[in-house]
Structure formats: structure tokens, C-alpha cells
């Protein structure tokens, strides 16, 4: 299917046009002579302090910020090539951003800070990582039946031993609507194919609930509607655990996936200079420190001298960093993607959206 046809399908099915209908959130002086438009698949709460700090440093820049789902963001970035609007695009769906670069929708950027990035944190000088975070399970301690799981095998055991209590009370991403959800599911399949298959079957036979977005899963875990959320972004989960003692975040000891948040400057961006300045700001020591000390994101360069800091990853077992390389493109091959989603639908016993 051609990208534009798939984009139009998404417009009708998932409401991509919401991006244009929604009002952006503005930062900085309304009279500032320069405007930087950022489209991002990141909750504003995780970036707002840094946006405020940036415009305070650069009072001649006003920032427009739009938050959009990862899959929608991918197609919006393609569609915007007809009439470029945004100058920086931020996502947790590393594979979709890598595909945008590979397909010619991004442009090269160099600075002292980007040139200092390790090779595995950048791609072709067009895609840049600025944070790395764990992918976690989140449980409602009061509602969860039995001992809390510490890995996928113990989660499977709990599901089998507590069928009634677990039915319709596990939440995860709908990989047809969530770009990052698809990425994480495909990485699970690579990391532990047998365990992943068994987990999918258990989810399917117990009516797993699927969602587009992390915060919706977290809300339902907090309310007790769900007892567990699977494969959630650690930064969002950590923020809620900090403020809600009913919740516990679990880094699975069998393996913990590690995800990079990445940014690119679209081809034809109207304000490359300020986009580069904000990217450099995200990579700066000041912003990296803010991510950690204010509990916003897991920084690339955490301060290890802060004992028991929840924003320093201390996984109980091996970590599997999702590498920023061409292997990510394999999973986004259209035929393989369609087959993977079809198998996922069958395993979860849910109807196809085709």
C-alpha cells in the first residue's frame, strides 16, 4: 500500500486530522519574532519544563508544541512534506523515525553536541537520540492477585492460576494504532520468541484490553479496572508511581527492553536553525540534568552519584537496548508488518481492522 493511501486510511480510521484540529500549546513571548513548531509523540508534562527553560534562554523564539500518537505522527510528517509546517519531530517509535530518514523525509544536522553522540545514538546525522528508558510492567498492588510478577514467566503463572481475576484486567498497546506498541511487540518477539508466543496466547484467552496510548493504560491500572499494564514507557510509569502509592513499576528480570526517544528535522523544515538549537538543548548537560532531577525522562547521561534515584536504570536482569540501526527497518517491511499484525490478532483472538 502506498504511504499516502495508508495515510488516508488512518485519517478515516484513527482520526489523524485531530493533529490539525487540536490547538497547539504555546511557549514564549507572543511577540517573539521567530516561531519553532514541534510535533511530538511525548506527553507535554515530560517536556514542558524544558520548553519553558528553552524559551527563557531564547526570548526571541516562540514554540508551538503538538502532542500526537506515534503512528499518526509518522504519516503526518510524510503528509507535511507538501506544505512544511513543523521543524522538529520527536518520537518514541524509533523504527518509524528511522524509516522516515531512510525514505528521505529528514535532513542532515551537525553541531558540536550531535557530533559527540556515540554512534549507536545517531543515524546518518539525521536522527538523534536524547533519552533512554526502560520498558516496564505496571501493577495495582491492591488489586493484583497473589505475588507480584518479577518476570514474564511469573506473569504467565499468575494468569494461569488466577483466571477470573486476570480476565479483562491486563492492558497493553494496540499495535495497529500505536507505533511504539508495534515496535515493542516486535522486539519482544525477537528477544524471546517462545515466551512471547505463550504470553500472547495467555493474553488472548483472558481478553486482554488494548489501547492506543500509555497514559490510558496507566489510568486504568490506577483505577483498578486493570491489574496490570504490559510494555509501558518507563518515564510515564515512574511519574505515576511517584505520585500514587497504589502502583508499582516492575523491570522484568528475564530482560528489560530499553527504548531511545529520538528527534529529526524534517526535509523542508521552515526553521532549521531553531530546531537545531532545541535539539542541542535536549542534548545539553542542563537538560539532561533536568530530565533526571525533575523526574521527566530517563536521560542518556544520568548522574550515577544520586543513590536510589528512580531515573537511573537499575534493572534486576539483562537489558536489551533497541539499537538504532537498519535492523529496525526489517520489521517495518510492509509484508512482514502485515503478517506480524495478523498473527498478533489471531493470538489475541481479536478481529482484524482491515
C-alpha positions as CSV (number, residue, x, y, z in Angstrom):
1,X,0.0,0.0,0.0
2,X,1.3,3.4,-0.9
3,X,2.2,5.7,2.0
4,X,-0.4,8.3,1.1
5,X,-3.2,5.7,0.7
6,X,-2.3,4.3,4.1
7,X,-2.3,7.8,5.5
8,X,-5.8,8.5,4.2
9,X,-6.9,5.1,5.7
10,X,-5.6,6.3,9.0
11,X,-7.5,9.6,8.7
12,X,-10.7,7.8,8.3
13,X,-10.0,5.1,10.9
14,X,-8.0,6.7,13.6
15,X,-8.5,10.5,13.1
16,X,-5.1,11.7,12.1
17,X,-6.8,15.0,11.3
18,X,-7.0,15.6,15.0
19,X,-3.5,17.0,14.8
20,X,-4.6,19.9,12.7
21,X,-7.9,20.3,14.6
22,X,-6.2,20.5,18.1
23,X,-4.9,23.8,19.3
24,X,-1.1,23.8,19.9
25,X,0.3,24.7,23.3
26,X,2.5,27.8,23.0
27,X,5.6,28.7,25.0
28,X,7.4,32.1,25.0
29,X,6.5,35.7,24.2
30,X,3.6,36.0,21.8
31,X,5.5,38.9,20.1
32,X,8.7,36.8,19.6
33,X,9.9,37.3,16.0
34,X,10.7,33.6,15.4
35,X,8.4,30.5,15.7
36,X,9.5,26.9,16.2
37,X,6.8,24.3,15.6
38,X,7.4,20.9,17.2
39,X,5.3,17.8,16.5
40,X,5.9,15.2,19.2
41,X,4.7,11.8,20.5
42,X,5.6,12.8,24.1
43,X,3.2,13.8,26.8
44,X,3.6,17.5,27.4
45,X,4.2,17.0,31.1
46,X,7.5,15.3,30.3
47,X,8.8,18.1,28.1
48,X,7.1,21.3,29.5
49,X,9.8,22.3,32.0
50,X,12.5,22.0,29.2
51,X,10.3,24.0,26.8
52,X,10.0,26.8,29.4
53,X,13.7,26.7,30.1
54,X,14.5,26.9,26.4
55,X,12.3,30.0,25.6
56,X,13.7,31.6,28.8
57,X,17.2,31.2,27.3
58,X,15.9,32.4,23.8
59,X,13.3,35.0,24.4
60,X,13.2,35.8,20.6
61,X,11.8,32.3,19.9
62,X,8.2,31.2,20.5
63,X,7.5,27.4,20.5
64,X,4.3,25.7,19.2
65,X,4.0,22.2,20.6
66,X,1.6,19.5,19.4
67,X,1.3,16.0,21.1
68,X,0.2,13.2,18.7
69,X,0.2,9.4,18.7
70,X,3.3,7.8,17.3
71,X,1.7,6.2,14.3
72,X,-0.2,9.3,13.4
73,X,2.9,11.3,13.8
74,X,4.7,9.2,11.1
75,X,2.0,9.8,8.5
76,X,1.6,13.5,9.4
77,X,5.3,14.0,8.9
78,X,5.0,12.5,5.4
79,X,1.9,14.5,4.6
80,X,3.5,17.7,5.8
81,X,6.1,17.5,3.0
82,X,3.6,19.1,0.7
83,X,3.5,22.1,2.9
84,X,6.2,22.0,5.6
85,X,5.0,23.3,9.0
86,X,6.9,21.6,11.8
87,X,10.7,22.0,12.1
88,X,11.3,19.3,14.7
89,X,9.6,15.9,15.1
90,X,10.1,13.8,18.3
91,X,9.0,10.2,18.8
92,X,9.5,7.0,20.9
93,X,8.8,4.9,17.8
94,X,12.4,4.6,16.8
95,X,11.7,2.3,13.8
96,X,9.2,4.8,12.2
97,X,11.6,7.7,12.6
98,X,14.4,5.6,11.1
99,X,12.1,4.8,8.2
100,X,11.4,8.5,7.7
101,X,15.2,9.1,7.5
102,X,15.6,6.1,5.2
103,X,12.8,7.3,2.9
104,X,14.2,10.8,2.5
105,X,11.9,12.8,4.9
106,X,14.7,14.2,7.1
107,X,17.7,16.4,6.7
108,X,21.2,16.4,8.0
109,X,22.2,18.4,11.0
110,X,25.6,18.9,12.6
111,X,26.6,20.5,15.9
112,X,29.3,20.0,18.5
113,X,26.8,18.1,20.6
114,X,25.4,15.9,17.9
115,X,28.9,15.1,16.7
116,X,29.8,13.9,20.2
117,X,27.0,11.4,20.3
118,X,28.0,7.7,20.4
119,X,27.5,6.0,17.0
120,X,24.6,4.0,18.3
121,X,22.7,7.2,19.4
122,X,22.6,8.7,15.9
123,X,21.8,7.7,12.4
124,X,23.2,9.3,9.3
125,X,23.5,12.6,11.1
126,X,19.7,12.9,10.6
127,X,18.3,11.0,13.6
128,X,19.3,11.7,17.2
129,X,18.6,10.0,20.5
130,X,18.4,12.2,23.6
131,X,17.0,9.8,26.3
132,X,17.0,6.1,27.0
133,X,14.3,4.5,29.2
134,X,13.2,1.0,30.3
135,X,10.0,-0.7,29.1
136,X,8.1,-1.9,32.2
137,X,5.1,-3.6,33.7
138,X,2.9,-1.6,36.0
139,X,0.7,-3.2,38.6
140,X,-2.0,-2.1,41.0
141,X,-0.7,-3.6,44.2
142,X,-4.1,-3.8,46.0
143,X,-6.0,-5.3,43.1
144,X,-3.3,-7.8,41.9
145,X,-4.0,-11.4,42.8
146,X,-1.1,-13.1,44.6
147,X,2.5,-12.2,44.5
148,X,3.6,-9.5,42.1
149,X,5.4,-10.9,39.0
150,X,9.1,-10.2,38.6
151,X,9.4,-11.5,35.0
152,X,7.3,-12.8,32.1
153,X,7.3,-16.4,33.4
154,X,5.9,-15.4,36.7
155,X,3.3,-13.3,35.0
156,X,2.2,-16.3,32.9
157,X,1.9,-18.4,36.1
158,X,-0.2,-15.8,37.8
159,X,-2.5,-15.5,34.8
160,X,-3.0,-19.3,34.7
161,X,-3.6,-19.5,38.5
162,X,-6.0,-16.6,38.7
163,X,-8.0,-16.8,35.5
164,X,-11.1,-14.9,36.8
165,X,-9.2,-12.1,38.5
166,X,-7.0,-11.6,35.4
167,X,-9.6,-11.8,32.7
168,X,-10.2,-8.4,31.0
169,X,-7.8,-6.8,33.5
170,X,-4.5,-6.8,31.6
171,X,-3.8,-3.8,29.3
172,X,-1.2,-3.3,26.6
173,X,-0.9,-1.4,23.3
174,X,-3.0,-2.0,20.2
175,X,-0.1,-2.4,17.8
176,X,-2.3,-1.5,14.9
177,X,-2.8,2.0,16.3
178,X,0.4,2.6,18.3
179,X,3.7,2.9,16.5
180,X,5.7,2.4,19.7
181,X,3.4,-0.5,20.6
182,X,4.3,-2.3,17.4
183,X,8.0,-1.7,17.9
184,X,7.9,-3.1,21.4
185,X,5.9,-6.2,20.4
186,X,8.3,-6.9,17.5
187,X,11.2,-6.5,19.9
188,X,9.6,-8.9,22.4
189,X,9.2,-11.4,19.6
190,X,13.0,-11.1,18.7
191,X,14.1,-11.3,22.4
192,X,12.1,-14.3,23.4
193,X,10.0,-15.8,20.7
194,X,8.7,-18.8,22.7
195,X,7.9,-16.8,25.9
196,X,6.3,-14.0,23.8
197,X,4.1,-16.5,22.0
198,X,2.9,-18.0,25.2
199,X,2.3,-14.6,26.7
200,X,0.2,-13.6,23.7
201,X,-1.9,-16.8,23.9
202,X,-2.5,-16.1,27.6
203,X,-3.4,-12.5,26.9
204,X,-5.8,-13.6,24.2
205,X,-7.5,-16.3,26.2
206,X,-8.0,-13.8,29.1
207,X,-9.5,-10.9,27.0
208,X,-6.5,-8.5,27.1
209,X,-7.6,-4.9,26.7
210,X,-5.7,-2.9,24.0
211,X,-5.0,0.8,24.0
212,X,-3.5,3.4,21.8
213,X,-1.6,5.3,24.5
214,X,0.4,4.7,27.6
215,X,-1.5,7.2,29.9
216,X,-4.8,5.5,29.2
217,X,-3.4,2.1,30.3
218,X,-1.9,3.8,33.4
219,X,-5.2,5.5,34.3
220,X,-7.0,2.1,34.2
221,X,-4.3,0.4,36.3
222,X,-4.6,3.1,38.9
223,X,-8.4,2.9,39.0
224,X,-8.3,-0.9,39.4
225,X,-10.1,-1.5,36.1
226,X,-6.8,-3.2,35.1
227,X,-4.5,-5.0,37.5
228,X,-1.5,-4.9,35.1
229,X,-0.2,-2.9,32.2
230,X,2.4,-4.6,30.0
231,X,5.2,-3.0,28.0
232,X,4.8,0.6,29.2
233,X,7.2,3.5,28.7
234,X,9.2,3.7,32.0
235,X,9.2,7.5,32.2
236,X,5.4,7.8,32.3
237,X,5.0,4.8,34.7
238,X,7.7,6.2,37.0
239,X,6.0,9.6,37.2
240,X,2.7,8.0,38.2
241,X,4.3,5.6,40.7
242,X,6.0,8.6,42.4
243,X,2.6,10.2,42.9
244,X,0.4,7.1,43.6
245,X,1.4,4.6,46.2
246,X,-1.2,2.1,44.9
247,X,1.1,1.4,41.9
248,X,4.4,-0.4,41.4
249,X,6.7,-0.3,38.4
250,X,8.4,-3.6,37.5
251,X,11.5,-4.0,35.4
252,X,11.3,-7.7,34.3
253,X,14.3,-9.7,35.5
254,X,14.3,-12.0,32.4
255,X,15.1,-9.0,30.2
256,X,14.2,-5.3,30.2
257,X,13.9,-3.6,26.9
258,X,15.5,-0.1,26.7
259,X,14.0,2.4,24.3
260,X,15.5,5.6,22.9
261,X,13.5,8.7,22.3
262,X,14.6,10.3,19.0
263,X,14.3,13.5,17.1
264,X,14.7,14.6,13.5
265,X,14.5,17.8,11.5
266,X,12.1,17.2,8.5
267,X,13.1,17.8,5.0
268,X,12.0,21.4,4.0
269,X,11.6,22.4,7.7
270,X,10.9,26.2,7.8
271,X,13.0,26.9,10.9
272,X,16.1,24.6,10.8
273,X,18.2,26.9,12.9
274,X,15.9,27.0,15.9
275,X,15.1,23.3,15.6
276,X,18.8,22.6,15.8
277,X,19.1,24.8,18.8
278,X,16.3,23.0,20.6
279,X,17.9,19.6,19.7
280,X,21.2,20.8,21.1
281,X,19.4,21.9,24.2
282,X,17.9,18.4,24.8
283,X,21.5,17.0,24.5
284,X,23.0,19.6,26.8
285,X,24.1,18.9,30.4
286,X,21.5,21.3,31.7
287,X,18.5,19.5,30.0
288,X,19.9,16.0,30.8
289,X,20.1,17.0,34.4
290,X,16.5,18.4,34.4
291,X,15.3,15.1,33.0
292,X,16.7,13.2,35.9
293,X,16.3,15.6,38.9
294,X,12.7,16.7,37.9
295,X,11.6,13.1,37.0
296,X,10.8,13.9,33.4
297,X,12.6,11.3,31.4
298,X,15.5,8.9,31.7
299,X,18.5,10.8,30.4
300,X,21.2,9.4,28.2
301,X,23.8,10.6,30.7
302,X,22.4,10.1,34.2
303,X,24.2,11.2,37.3
304,X,25.2,7.9,38.9
305,X,26.0,9.6,42.2
306,X,22.4,10.0,43.2
307,X,21.6,7.0,45.4
308,X,18.3,5.2,44.8
309,X,17.4,7.6,42.0
310,X,14.4,6.2,40.1
311,X,15.7,7.8,36.9
312,X,18.9,5.8,36.9
313,X,18.0,2.4,35.4
314,X,18.9,-0.4,37.8
315,X,17.5,-3.5,36.1
316,X,17.5,-6.7,38.1
317,X,18.5,-8.7,35.0
318,X,19.8,-8.2,31.5
319,X,18.8,-5.2,29.4
320,X,18.1,-5.3,25.7
321,X,18.8,-1.9,24.2
322,X,16.8,-1.4,21.0
323,X,19.6,-0.4,18.6
324,X,19.2,2.5,16.3
325,X,20.2,0.6,13.1
326,X,18.9,-0.8,9.9
327,X,17.6,-3.9,11.6
328,X,14.7,-1.8,12.7
329,X,13.6,-1.3,9.1
330,X,13.1,-5.1,8.6
331,X,10.1,-5.1,11.0
332,X,8.6,-2.2,9.0
333,X,8.7,-4.0,5.7
334,X,5.0,-3.8,4.7
335,X,4.5,-7.6,4.0
336,X,6.3,-8.5,7.3
337,X,4.4,-5.9,9.2
338,X,1.1,-7.1,7.9
339,X,1.9,-10.7,8.7
340,X,3.1,-9.8,12.2
341,X,-0.1,-7.9,13.0
342,X,-2.3,-10.7,11.6
343,X,-0.5,-13.2,13.8
344,X,-0.9,-10.8,16.8
345,X,-4.7,-10.5,16.1
346,X,-5.1,-14.3,15.9
347,X,-3.1,-14.9,19.1
348,X,-5.2,-12.3,21.0
349,X,-8.4,-13.6,19.4
350,X,-9.5,-10.1,18.2
351,X,-10.9,-9.1,14.9
352,X,-8.9,-7.6,12.1
353,X,-9.4,-3.9,11.3
354,X,-8.8,-4.4,7.6
